Amino acid sequence: MAALGGLAVGGLVATAAQRWLGAGNAAPDSPPSEFLNDASTLNPTRVRGVVFASSSPESTADALRPLLRRVAGGDDPALAVSGVRHSMGGQSLHADGWVVDAQPLKGVVVDTENSVMRVGAGTTWREVIPVLNELGLAPHVMQSNHDFTIGGSLSVNCHGLHANTAPISGTVRRLRLLTANGDIVTCGPTENSDLFRHVLGGYGLFGVVLEADLGVVPNALHERRFTTTRTEDYCDVFTEHVCAPGTDAEMAYGRLSVDPGNLLEEAVITTLSPVPGTRGTVLPLGAPSVPKLSRAIFRNSVDNEFGKKLRWWLERDVVPLTTGHISRNDLFNEPARLFANAKSSKTDILHEYFIPRVRLAEFTRAARGIIKRTGADLLNATVRDVRRDERSALAYAQQDVFGLVMLFDQDRSSTGERDMRRMTESLIEAAIAVGGSFYLPYRLHATLDQLVKAYPMWESFVETKFRHDPHGVFRNGLLDTYAQD
Ligand SMILES: Cc1cc2nc3c(=O)[nH]c(=O)nc-3n(C[C@H](O)[C@H](O)[C@H](O)COP(=O)(O)OP(=O)(O)OC[C@H]3O[C@@H](n4cnc5c(N)ncnc54)[C@H](O)[C@@H]3O)c2cc1C
C-alpha cells in the first residue's frame, strides 16, 4: 500500500474531562466527574472521565487493555466510544461510565491501484477529502457533511447524496477492531464476517473501530439538473431521471417544501451527472465555507411562516437558475455548522425515516398531518436514495428506500422535549405503517415496541453483542434505553 498522504497525529478536541492514557495505567481511585453532551445539547451526561485513543491501533490497544480488564472484572464502569458526538441520543455516552474518545486515531493512506484508502477511525471526512482530492479521488459513500469521524460513520452505517447506492457498509473492505477482551481483530466480508456485520451500524457496542479500508472512487465535475414535481409523483419522476436505463446521475437528492402553504407537497429533485473528461482529474477544492446569506435565510425561516415561504421560493425557483457545476468533493466538503442553531433556548433535531420507494407519498401525507397537528417547526426536508443494505446486521435499509430527513427546531425545555417525543412516536408509527423504519443516531424517542417492529433483528443483535462482550464492557445510551442484560 503506497503512502501517498498522511495526516498529523493528534488534533484532540479540547475538553475539560479527565485525560487518562498510557500502557499499564490503572484508573485513578477518585476521578473527577465531568458532564459531556452530544449534538442535541439535550444529553448532559455525567461520565467517569475520558480516555483518549492514541495515534496508532497498537498503541491504543496497549493503552486501553488495563481499563478493559478492570471493566470486565467489575472494578470500573462500562465505557462508550465516541467520535465527534454528532449523534443526538447519547449513543456516544454512558451515564457514569468512561468515554473512549477515538479522535486521535488519525491518518489516511491511499492505494490508488486498488482504489482503497486505509483510514484511522478518528479521522474526519474534512481531513480525508483534501488527501483524496490531490489524487483525483473522492469518498465513495459518506454523509452530506464532512464533520464526522470514520468510526462514527461506520458505526451508524451512514449514507448521503449518492444515487443507486447502499450505505457505507457496502464500501468497507476490512476493518480492525479492539474487542472487549483487548484483542485487535481484523474483520471483513469473509474474515470474522459475523463480527464485521455487527460492527457496521453497531453503534460502538462491539468494540473500538481502530482503522478501516474503504473503497474510493474517481472525483469528477458534475452538472446539476433540477426537476420540480409534486411529492405524489416523486417516486416516478425520480425513477425516470435517476434509475431508468441510459440515465447517468451519480448523485441525486430531493428537497421538499417547508412552506406551510404546501408543506411536503412539492419537491425539487437535484441530479448530478459527471461532466465528460473530468473523471479522475485533480480539480480545485474550494475551502469549506459558511455563506452568510444562505445561513441568514435559513435561520430566518425558524418559527417564521414568511421566512419558510421565501426559502422554498428560492430553493425551487432561484437556486436552479444560479447554480453551476460542482465536483463530488466540493459537494461533500460542507460543514454541518453551516445551518446550526446559535440560540441557547432552542436546538435543532434531526429525524430520518426510511420508506419503501413506492410508498413515499403515502408517508409524506401522514407526516404532513402529524406536523400540522402538533405545530412542530419543520426547517428542512430532504430525500435520499438508499439502496438495500445486504451487509450490516442492524440494517435500516432492509429494501430499496427513500430516506426522508427532517430537521426540526425545538425548545430546550421539558415541554419542548415532551412534544418532540410525542410527535416522533407518531411519525415512527406512520413509517412502520408503510413498511419503513427510522434512523438510530438521533433522539431515542421510539418505544421498544416500535424499535422491534422497525428492526425485527434487534433482539438477536443484542444477543450477539453479549456473546462478543459478555461482561458488557461497551455500553451507551442506545443499549441502556432498549436492552436490559
Ligand atoms: C448536522 C448533522 C447532519 C447529519 N447528516 C447525516 C447524513 O447526511 N447521513 C447520515 O447517514 N447521517 C447523518 N448524520 C448522523 C451522523 O452520521 C452520525 O451521528 C455519526 O455517527 C456522527 O459521527 P460522529 O463522529 O459524531 O460519531 P459519534 O456521534 O461520536 O458516535 C456515533 C456512534 O458511533 C460510535 N462510534 C464512534 N466512533 C467509534 C469508533 N471508533 N469505534 C466504535 N464505535 C464508534 C459511538 O459509540 C456511537 O454509538 C448527521 C448528523 C448531524 C448532527
The ligand as an SDF file (V2000), in Angstrom:
LIG
                    3D

 53 58  0  0  0  0  0  0  0  0999 V2000
  -25.9380   18.0180   11.2400 C   0  0  0  0  0  0  0  0  0  0  0  0
  -25.9010   16.5290   11.0490 C   0  0  0  0  0  0  0  0  0  0  0  0
  -26.0110   16.0220    9.7630 C   0  0  0  0  0  0  0  0  0  0  0  0
  -26.0160   14.6360    9.5600 C   0  0  0  0  0  0  0  0  0  0  0  0
  -26.1100   14.1600    8.2830 N   0  0  0  0  0  0  0  0  0  0  0  0
  -26.1090   12.8280    8.0700 C   0  0  0  0  0  0  0  0  0  0  0  0
  -26.1900   12.2960    6.7490 C   0  0  0  0  0  0  0  0  0  0  0  0
  -26.2440   13.0200    5.7560 O   0  0  0  0  0  0  0  0  0  0  0  0
  -26.1960   10.9480    6.6060 N   0  0  0  0  0  0  0  0  0  0  0  0
  -26.1000   10.0990    7.6830 C   0  0  0  0  0  0  0  0  0  0  0  0
  -26.0910    8.8860    7.4790 O   0  0  0  0  0  0  0  0  0  0  0  0
  -26.0030   10.5730    8.9360 N   0  0  0  0  0  0  0  0  0  0  0  0
  -26.0090   11.9130    9.1480 C   0  0  0  0  0  0  0  0  0  0  0  0
  -25.8970   12.3860   10.4270 N   0  0  0  0  0  0  0  0  0  0  0  0
  -25.7130   11.4290   11.5280 C   0  0  0  0  0  0  0  0  0  0  0  0
  -24.2010   11.1400   11.6650 C   0  0  0  0  0  0  0  0  0  0  0  0
  -23.7680   10.3860   10.5670 O   0  0  0  0  0  0  0  0  0  0  0  0
  -23.9220   10.3110   12.8880 C   0  0  0  0  0  0  0  0  0  0  0  0
  -24.3690   10.9750   14.0240 O   0  0  0  0  0  0  0  0  0  0  0  0
  -22.4290    9.9630   13.0380 C   0  0  0  0  0  0  0  0  0  0  0  0
  -22.2690    8.9530   13.9710 O   0  0  0  0  0  0  0  0  0  0  0  0
  -21.6340   11.1140   13.5010 C   0  0  0  0  0  0  0  0  0  0  0  0
  -20.2630   10.7660   13.6110 O   0  0  0  0  0  0  0  0  0  0  0  0
  -19.5080   11.0930   14.9560 P   0  0  0  0  0  0  0  0  0  0  0  0
  -18.0680   11.0220   14.6840 O   0  0  0  0  0  0  0  0  0  0  0  0
  -20.0430   12.3540   15.5380 O   0  0  0  0  0  0  0  0  0  0  0  0
  -19.9710    9.8690   15.8510 O   0  0  0  0  0  0  0  0  0  0  0  0
  -20.4700    9.8900   17.3820 P   0  0  0  0  0  0  0  0  0  0  0  0
  -21.7500   10.6330   17.4640 O   0  0  0  0  0  0  0  0  0  0  0  0
  -19.3800   10.3310   18.2640 O   0  0  0  0  0  0  0  0  0  0  0  0
  -20.7630    8.3440   17.6010 O   0  0  0  0  0  0  0  0  0  0  0  0
  -21.8690    7.7540   16.9590 C   0  0  0  0  0  0  0  0  0  0  0  0
  -21.8730    6.2560   17.2710 C   0  0  0  0  0  0  0  0  0  0  0  0
  -20.6970    5.6780   16.7330 O   0  0  0  0  0  0  0  0  0  0  0  0
  -19.9390    5.0330   17.7510 C   0  0  0  0  0  0  0  0  0  0  0  0
  -18.5150    5.2480   17.4530 N   0  0  0  0  0  0  0  0  0  0  0  0
  -17.9010    6.4160   17.1550 C   0  0  0  0  0  0  0  0  0  0  0  0
  -16.5960    6.1980   16.8940 N   0  0  0  0  0  0  0  0  0  0  0  0
  -16.3830    4.8700   17.0450 C   0  0  0  0  0  0  0  0  0  0  0  0
  -15.2520    4.0270   16.9120 C   0  0  0  0  0  0  0  0  0  0  0  0
  -14.0390    4.4780   16.5680 N   0  0  0  0  0  0  0  0  0  0  0  0
  -15.4100    2.7080   17.1600 N   0  0  0  0  0  0  0  0  0  0  0  0
  -16.6230    2.1970   17.5040 C   0  0  0  0  0  0  0  0  0  0  0  0
  -17.7170    2.9510   17.6280 N   0  0  0  0  0  0  0  0  0  0  0  0
  -17.6080    4.2660   17.3970 C   0  0  0  0  0  0  0  0  0  0  0  0
  -20.3910    5.6520   19.0490 C   0  0  0  0  0  0  0  0  0  0  0  0
  -20.2520    4.7550   20.1390 O   0  0  0  0  0  0  0  0  0  0  0  0
  -21.8500    5.9750   18.7610 C   0  0  0  0  0  0  0  0  0  0  0  0
  -22.6570    4.8800   19.0480 O   0  0  0  0  0  0  0  0  0  0  0  0
  -25.9040   13.7540   10.6640 C   0  0  0  0  0  0  0  0  0  0  0  0
  -25.7920   14.2740   11.9730 C   0  0  0  0  0  0  0  0  0  0  0  0
  -25.8040   15.6520   12.1600 C   0  0  0  0  0  0  0  0  0  0  0  0
  -25.7100   16.1810   13.5650 C   0  0  0  0  0  0  0  0  0  0  0  0
  1  2  1  0
  2  3  1  0
  2 52  2  0
  3  4  2  0
  4  5  1  0
  4 50  1  0
  5  6  2  0
  6  7  1  0
  6 13  1  0
  7  8  2  0
  7  9  1  0
  9 10  1  0
 10 11  2  0
 10 12  1  0
 12 13  2  0
 13 14  1  0
 14 15  1  0
 14 50  1  0
 15 16  1  0
 16 17  1  0
 16 18  1  0
 18 19  1  0
 18 20  1  0
 20 21  1  0
 20 22  1  0
 22 23  1  0
 23 24  1  0
 24 25  2  0
 24 26  1  0
 24 27  1  0
 27 28  1  0
 28 29  2  0
 28 30  1  0
 28 31  1  0
 31 32  1  0
 32 33  1  0
 33 34  1  0
 33 48  1  0
 34 35  1  0
 35 36  1  0
 35 46  1  0
 36 37  1  0
 36 45  1  0
 37 38  2  0
 38 39  1  0
 39 40  1  0
 39 45  2  0
 40 41  1  0
 40 42  2  0
 42 43  1  0
 43 44  2  0
 44 45  1  0
 46 47  1  0
 46 48  1  0
 48 49  1  0
 50 51  2  0
 51 52  1  0
 52 53  1  0
M  END
$$$$
